[in-house]
Amino acid sequence: DHDISSLTTYKVGGRAAIFVRAETMQDLLLVARVVCETGVPMIPLGRGSNLLISDHGFAGLILQLGELAQQISLPHAEARDEMHEGVEVVCSVTAGSAVALPVLARRTASVGIRGFEWAVGVPGSLGGAIRMNAGGHGSDISESLVSAQVLNFRTGEISTMLTPELGLRFRASDLDDQQLIISGTLSLTYGSSQESLQMIDEIVRWRRENQPGGQNAGSVFVNPVPGEITAGQLIDRCGLRGFRIGSAEVSMKHANFIQADVGGSAKDIVSLMRHIQRVVGDTSGYELRSEIRLIGFEKES
């Protein structure tokens, strides 16, 4: 019995019947065998930035990866030195699924590898980003992902899946809870470290000016027409900024964010989400799809 709320960015929700943090591959394979043999429900947990567990908790196993999925493998410095002026040189970066996106963005930028700067403002891990094809600032994971190392809990086998096999699309993929991402390999390019770090500073500045801090999980709803109509715009047009249900409130800073009060409840957040979906649907005809994974509620979006 383990409190999961502290492991999510909303900081609300119930407890899990079982919580396991696998530090080694041996740990992970043991968990996979137990899950396969017993059929116990299992949910992988990264940084908890797109997960909301009901106040009643989860009667299954929450699995988080530790040391085995926290490594970053960068090209040797010699390869960077061989870069020719004016020629774009591609390089490969492999990182564990538990690596935080902002850490990976800053790490690559600091050694003159560009193409992942956009991820500095996304509060998730690489594994979660791959599963939901996370993105921002005009880019997403699918643009640079080459492959992912995946453990299939149905068979206990680890395989390398190429990007086309993952079924990545806007904020979604074909992966499910029985397919755990262990690591991902990205195809990026060499560039100016100074320019990349400057871009990162600009993204961080923009995020601070336009998006709230505090207890939230980032964007709540998927943009219904990517690049044209955003969920935030639709919510705004309905005058819902600042609208509150119990301990949950639509952010005054960005309408597609829901802020949770300290000591609040998951029930209030979901009630507010459903209210927003009803109002936006009735007003505009658009059906907003949740970007947040909802666990243990009557109807999962």
N, C-alpha and C positions, 0 to 999 in steps of 0.2 A: 504494500500500500504506500503510494508515493504522491506527494503534492506536485502537480505538473504546472500549476499556474505560474510559479516563479521561473519556469523555463520557456514561457511564451512572452511575447512583447505586450500583450494586453494585460498580463499579470492577473488574470481572473480565471475562473473555471475550477473544476473538481479534481479528483485524484485518480490515479491509474492503479488498477489492481496489481500490476507488475511493472517495474521500471528497470531496464537494464542498460548500462553504458558499456559497450564493447570496446575495450582498449586495444585488443590484438585480433589478428585474423582468426586465431584459434578460438577466442571468445565468440566472435561473430558466427563462425561455422557451427559452434555448439548451440548457439541460440537458434540458428536456422534449422538444425536437426530437431530441436525440441518443438519448434513451431510447426515443422512439417509433420512430425509424429503425433502431436496432440491436437493440431488444428486450432490452437488458441488464436484469437484475433490479434493482429499486430499492426501497429502504426509506427512508421519511422519518424523521428523527430530531429530536425536540424537546429536552427536557432529560434524556432517557434514564431517566426514573423508572419506566417500566413495560416496559422492554426488556432482554432477556438474550440476548446473542449467544454461540454456542458457542465453546469454546476453539479450534476449528479455523477460526473466522472466517466471513466472508461473501464469497462469490465474486461480488460485484455492487457496486452503487453505493449508498452511504449519503449521503442528501441532508439538509442542515441549512440552514434559512433564517436569514439574518442581518438586516442593517439594514432591509430591505424589510418585515419582519414584526415589527418591534419597537416600532411606534408605538401610542400610545393617544390616541383622540379623545374628549374630554369635551364636554358641553354648555357653551355660553357662560355666564359668571357671571350675565348678565342674566336668563337663564331661571330660574336658582335663586332670584333675588330676587323673581320674580313668584309664587312659591309662596304659596298662601293657607292660613291657619291651619286645621288640621283637615281639609284636603282632600289626598288622595294624588295627587301629580303624577308622571306617568310620564316618564322620560327615556331617551334612547338613548345607549349607549356602544359605540364600535367599537374593537377592539384587534387587533393583528397576532397571528398564530398562535404566534410565538416569545416573546410576552410571558409571563413567569412568573406563575402564578396568585396567589402571595402578593403580588407587586408590584401586580397589577391590583386585588386586594382592598383593599390599603392605599391605593392611589391614589384609588379611588372613595370609600372611607370618609372620606378626608381632606378631600374637597370636599363632604361631605354627601349622598352618593349611597349608598343602602342596597340590600341584597339579594344582595350578593356576598361578604359577610363570611366565610361558610363556607369559601371557597376559600383562605383564608390559610394553612391547614395542609396543603394538597395540593401536593406538590413537583413539579408538572409545568407544562407550558405550556398556553396556551389551545387550541392546535391539537390536542394530544394529549387534552386534556380533552373537547373536542367529539367527537373520534372515538370515545372510549370512554364518553362520557356520565359523566364523573367526578362524584363527589359526596361529601358528608360532612355530618354534623351536621343530618340531616333534609332536605337539599336537594341538587340536582344541576344540571348545566348546562342540561338540557332545560327547566327551570322558567323560565329567563330568556332563553334563546337565541332570537333572532328569525330570523337567517339566517347563512349562512357563504359566504364567497367561496372557490370551489373551482376548482383547476386540474385538468382531466382529462388525464392523460398519454396516454390512448388517442387523443384527438382534438387535443390541444394548445390546447383552448378553456378560457377562464375564464368561469365563470358564478356567479350568486348562487342558492344553494339555500336554500329556506325550511326551517325546522326539521322540518315533517312529511315533507319529502322525504329527510331524512337517516336515517330509520328508527331514531331513538334509543330505546334501551330500557335496562334496568338493566345498566350497565357494558358497553355494546356499541352498535354502530350498523351501518348498511348500507354504510358507507364502506370502501374497500379501499386498497391501496398505490398504485393508479393514480389516486387522487383525493386531491390534496394541498390541505389547508386553508391558505389564505393569511391570512384574517382572519375575525373573527366579530363580529356585532352583537348586543348584549344589551339587553333592556328591563328597566330598573331603576326605582327610585323615589327621590324626594328625601326626606331625613329629617335626623335630627340627627347631625352629624359626631361629636359627643362620644359619643353612644350607640353608633354603629357602631364607633368605635375601642375603646370599652370592651368590646364584644362580641368584637372581634378579639383583644384581650388575654386574654379568658377562654378563647377557643378555643386560643390558643397555649399558655396555661398548662395546659389540659386535655391537649393533645397531649404536652407535655413530661412530664407526670405519668403518662400512660397508654401512650405509644408510645415505642419506642427510637429513639435517634439512630444514628449510625454508618453503615456500608455496608449499606443495604437499599433495597428498592424499594416500601416501603409495604405495603399489604395484598397478600398473595400470591394468595389465592383469593376468588372472588366468593361473597357470602353466598347460600346455596342457597334460602333463603326470606326475602327482604328484609323487614326490620322484625320478623321473628319468630325465625328461626334463623340465627345467624351462623357463618361458617366458623371463627372463633376459638373459639367455644363448643364446636363439634364436635371440634376439634383438642385443646382443653383436656381434654375428657372422656376422650380417649384417653391422657392422661398424657404428651403429647409435648413439653411445655415443656422446653426445655433439651436436647432430643434432638439429637444431632449426627451428621453424616456428613462426614468429612474436614474441610474448611474452612468448612462451612455448618452453622448451628445455628438451631433454632427459638428465637426470642427468649423469655427468661424474663419479659419485661415485657408482651408481647402475643403470643399463640400464632399469630396469622395473619401474623406477620412472620418473615422468615428473615434472619439476620445473616450477612454474608460476612466472613471474615477478610481482613486485608490480605495481598495476594499469593495469595489463594485462587483457586479454579477455578469456572467456570460448570458444569462437570460435577457437582461436589459439590452445587451448589444444585439442579439439576434432579433429581439422585438423591434428595435430601431431599424435594423436592416430590412425586415419584412415590411415595416411601415413605409420606408423609402421606396421599396420595390412596388408596392401598391400605388403610392401616389404618383411616381414617375410613370408607371404603366398606364394608369387612368388618364394622366395628363398628356403624355406624348405617344403612347402606344409601344414604347420600347420596353422590352423585358430585360431588366438588369440581371446579369449573372454574377454570383459571388466569386470574388477572387480569393476569398478566405475559405479555408477548408473547415467545415463544420462537423464536429464529431459528437454524437450522442443526443442530437436534437431530433424532433419528430420528422422533420423533412430536411434533408441535406441538399444544399445548393452547390 
